[in-house]
């Protein structure tokens, strides 16, 4: 495998690994950056939220709907 292919491969798995790992801890413990990254990767619209607490509530509802 060429180095450029390997770098791309790692980048793709990076997001997948993040998504697998982040759902293992309670949303209440997620950092602001984790909330933003999860929302971006999953397509959750946080534009109407005023703070990270509201964003976390939207994420919780999203996760409940996924189950």
C-alpha positions, -999 to +999 in steps of 0.1 A: +000+000+000+013+034-009+018+060+018-009+083+003-034+054+002-025+046+038-030+082+049-065+083+033-074+049+047-065+061+082-085+093+078-116+074+069-113+050+098-106+079+121-142+092+118-156+057+121-135+050+152-146+083+167-183+074+161-178+040+177-160+053+207-181+084+214-214+065+219-197+044+246-198+074+270-228+094+281-237+124+260-235+146+291-198+139+293-191+149+257-170+180+251-182+208+229-159+196+201-171+161+203-207+173+200-198+193+170-179+165+153-207+140+160-233+163+146-213+170+115-206+133+108-242+122+114-258+152+098-275+165+129-286+202+125-275+222+156-281+256+141-311+263+163-293+256+195-281+283+218-256+264+239-239+230+242-265+218+266-293+223+240-270+206+214-265+176+237-303+173+241-307+172+203-280+145+201-298+125+228-330+126+208-312+117+176-296+087+193-329+075+208-345+077+173-316+056+159-323+027+183 
